[in-house]
């Protein structure tokens, strides 16, 4: 009875996650309009199998938020998330608390790294507005079983705040890709919401410091 009971509990928990928690995680912070909105990079992965759009409001202008986006990456500004978790798997991430001028020259074709040997290519770039990364993480010598884009888009609002939208899009290229990607989406949610809050906190703090200095 105990193994059957454990299996039943697991099945119920999995069903509850799929029906209740997962849909919310895939759209954390995003409005219905933002979910339907086309973002840069959507056209790169047309037949999408899994998509997540997450968003946050930031009390700073897009120009003040952009530098934190521009310096994303291992060996650069990090990802403003849980560094200790990323470093448990050898990513060597150290999220910056300041804007570093030499990390601002991101360009199409550059590599934004998750770890020293793993990264995504900059596929599209509109400086000050959007950054789209594309690629995947190989499994040993096997190519990633999916096509993937990770888009960051900034939207100015009338109240002088900025909406930061982050969208992940996966198109599976192998039948078993779903078994790899979808269970990790819960981890992606945890890291992404922390990243969004990390960018928000840094941008608002820097904007507040700039405003205070200008009033002296």
C-alpha positions as CSV (number, residue, x, y, z in Angstrom):
1,X,0.0,0.0,0.0
2,X,2.8,2.4,0.8
3,X,4.3,2.4,-2.7
4,X,0.9,2.9,-4.2
5,X,0.1,5.7,-1.8
6,X,3.4,7.4,-2.6
7,X,2.7,7.1,-6.4
8,X,-0.8,8.5,-5.9
9,X,0.5,11.5,-3.9
10,X,3.2,12.1,-6.6
11,X,0.6,11.9,-9.3
12,X,-1.8,14.3,-7.5
13,X,1.1,16.7,-6.8
14,X,2.2,16.7,-10.5
15,X,-1.3,17.2,-11.7
16,X,-1.8,20.2,-9.3
17,X,1.4,21.7,-10.5
18,X,0.5,21.3,-14.2
19,X,-3.0,22.7,-13.7
20,X,-2.4,25.4,-11.2
21,X,1.2,26.5,-10.5
22,X,2.8,26.0,-14.0
23,X,0.5,28.4,-15.9
24,X,1.1,31.1,-13.4
25,X,4.9,30.6,-13.5
26,X,4.9,30.8,-17.3
27,X,3.4,34.2,-17.2
28,X,4.7,35.6,-13.9
29,X,4.1,39.4,-13.7
30,X,2.9,39.6,-17.3
31,X,-0.5,41.1,-18.4
32,X,-2.8,39.4,-20.9
33,X,-1.8,42.1,-23.4
34,X,1.9,41.4,-22.9
35,X,1.3,37.7,-23.3
36,X,-0.2,38.4,-26.7
37,X,2.3,41.1,-27.7
38,X,4.8,40.2,-30.3
39,X,8.4,40.7,-29.1
40,X,11.7,40.9,-31.0
41,X,12.9,37.4,-31.7
42,X,9.5,35.7,-31.8
43,X,10.0,35.2,-35.6
44,X,13.2,33.2,-35.0
45,X,11.3,30.3,-33.4
46,X,8.0,30.2,-35.2
47,X,6.6,26.7,-34.3
48,X,7.0,27.1,-30.5
49,X,6.5,24.1,-28.2
50,X,6.9,26.0,-24.9
51,X,6.8,29.7,-24.2
52,X,7.2,31.7,-21.0
53,X,6.7,35.5,-20.7
54,X,7.5,37.2,-17.5
55,X,7.5,40.9,-16.7
56,X,8.1,43.5,-14.0
57,X,7.6,47.3,-13.6
58,X,10.7,49.4,-12.8
59,X,10.7,52.9,-11.5
60,X,13.4,54.1,-13.8
61,X,13.6,55.0,-17.5
62,X,14.4,52.5,-20.2
63,X,17.8,54.2,-20.7
64,X,18.6,53.6,-17.0
65,X,17.5,49.9,-17.2
66,X,19.3,49.1,-20.4
67,X,22.9,49.1,-19.1
68,X,22.0,46.2,-16.7
69,X,20.7,44.2,-19.6
70,X,23.7,45.0,-21.8
71,X,26.2,43.6,-19.4
72,X,24.4,40.2,-18.8
73,X,26.6,37.1,-18.8
74,X,29.2,35.1,-17.1
75,X,32.5,36.9,-16.8
76,X,30.5,40.2,-17.2
77,X,27.6,41.4,-15.0
78,X,26.2,38.0,-14.2
79,X,22.4,37.4,-14.2
80,X,21.4,39.2,-11.0
81,X,19.8,36.0,-9.7
82,X,20.9,33.3,-7.2
83,X,24.6,33.2,-7.8
84,X,25.2,30.5,-5.3
85,X,22.9,28.1,-7.0
86,X,24.5,28.8,-10.4
87,X,27.9,28.3,-9.0
88,X,27.0,24.9,-7.5
89,X,27.1,23.6,-11.1
90,X,30.3,25.5,-11.9
91,X,28.9,28.6,-13.7
92,X,31.3,31.0,-11.9
93,X,28.7,33.8,-11.8
94,X,29.3,37.0,-9.9
95,X,26.4,39.4,-10.4
96,X,27.5,43.1,-10.5
97,X,26.0,45.8,-8.4
98,X,27.3,48.6,-10.7
99,X,27.3,49.4,-14.4
100,X,30.7,48.7,-15.9
101,X,31.5,50.7,-19.1
102,X,33.6,48.0,-20.8
103,X,30.7,45.6,-20.6
104,X,28.3,47.8,-22.5
105,X,29.5,47.1,-26.0
106,X,27.3,44.0,-26.7
107,X,26.8,43.3,-30.4
108,X,25.1,40.8,-32.7
109,X,27.2,37.7,-33.0
110,X,28.7,38.1,-29.5
111,X,28.4,35.2,-27.0
112,X,26.6,35.7,-23.7
113,X,27.8,32.9,-21.5
114,X,26.1,31.0,-18.7
115,X,29.4,29.3,-17.8
116,X,32.9,29.6,-19.1
117,X,32.3,27.1,-21.9
118,X,28.5,27.5,-22.5
119,X,26.6,30.4,-23.8
120,X,24.0,31.8,-26.3
121,X,24.6,34.0,-29.3
122,X,23.3,37.6,-29.6
123,X,20.8,37.2,-32.4
124,X,19.1,40.5,-32.4
125,X,19.8,43.8,-30.8
126,X,18.2,47.2,-30.6
127,X,20.4,49.2,-28.3
128,X,18.4,50.6,-25.4
129,X,15.3,48.6,-26.2
130,X,15.8,44.9,-26.8
131,X,18.3,42.0,-26.7
132,X,17.6,38.6,-28.1
133,X,19.8,35.6,-27.4
134,X,19.6,32.3,-29.3
135,X,21.0,28.8,-29.0
136,X,21.0,26.1,-26.4
137,X,23.0,24.0,-23.9
138,X,24.6,20.9,-25.5
139,X,24.5,17.6,-23.7
140,X,28.1,16.5,-23.8
141,X,28.9,16.1,-27.5
142,X,25.2,16.1,-28.5
143,X,23.7,19.3,-29.9
144,X,20.8,20.8,-27.9
145,X,17.6,19.0,-28.8
146,X,15.7,22.3,-29.2
147,X,15.9,25.8,-30.7
148,X,15.7,28.5,-28.1
149,X,15.4,32.2,-27.9
150,X,15.6,34.4,-24.8
151,X,14.4,37.9,-25.4
152,X,14.6,41.0,-23.1
153,X,12.4,44.0,-24.1
154,X,12.0,47.4,-22.5
155,X,8.7,49.4,-22.8
156,X,8.4,53.0,-21.6
157,X,5.2,53.8,-19.7
158,X,3.4,57.1,-19.5
159,X,4.1,57.3,-15.7
160,X,7.9,57.4,-16.5
161,X,8.4,53.8,-15.4
162,X,9.6,50.9,-17.6
163,X,8.2,47.5,-18.2
164,X,10.8,44.8,-18.6
165,X,9.5,41.8,-20.5
166,X,11.5,38.5,-20.7
167,X,10.4,35.8,-23.0
168,X,11.7,32.2,-23.5
169,X,10.6,30.3,-26.6
170,X,11.5,26.6,-27.3
171,X,11.0,24.6,-30.4
172,X,11.8,20.9,-29.9
173,X,14.0,19.3,-32.5
174,X,14.1,15.8,-30.9
175,X,11.1,13.9,-29.5
176,X,12.7,13.6,-26.1
177,X,13.4,17.3,-25.7
178,X,10.2,17.8,-23.8
179,X,11.4,15.4,-21.1
180,X,14.5,17.6,-20.6
181,X,13.1,21.1,-21.0
182,X,9.7,21.1,-19.3
183,X,10.8,19.7,-15.9
184,X,13.5,22.4,-15.7
185,X,11.0,25.2,-16.3
186,X,10.2,25.4,-12.6
187,X,13.9,26.1,-12.0
188,X,13.9,28.7,-14.8
189,X,10.9,30.4,-13.1
190,X,12.7,30.6,-9.8
191,X,15.9,32.0,-11.4
192,X,14.0,34.4,-13.7
193,X,11.8,36.1,-11.1
194,X,14.9,36.6,-9.0
195,X,16.7,38.1,-12.0
196,X,13.8,40.5,-12.8
197,X,13.8,41.7,-9.2
198,X,17.6,41.9,-9.2
199,X,17.5,44.2,-12.3
200,X,14.6,46.2,-10.8
201,X,16.4,46.8,-7.5
202,X,19.7,47.8,-9.2
203,X,18.1,50.1,-11.8
204,X,15.9,51.8,-9.2
205,X,18.8,52.3,-6.8
206,X,21.1,53.7,-9.5
207,X,18.3,56.0,-10.7
208,X,17.6,57.3,-7.2
209,X,21.3,58.0,-6.7
210,X,21.5,59.9,-10.0
211,X,18.4,61.9,-9.1
212,X,19.8,62.8,-5.6
213,X,23.1,63.9,-7.1
214,X,21.3,66.1,-9.7
215,X,19.4,67.9,-6.9
216,X,22.5,69.0,-5.0
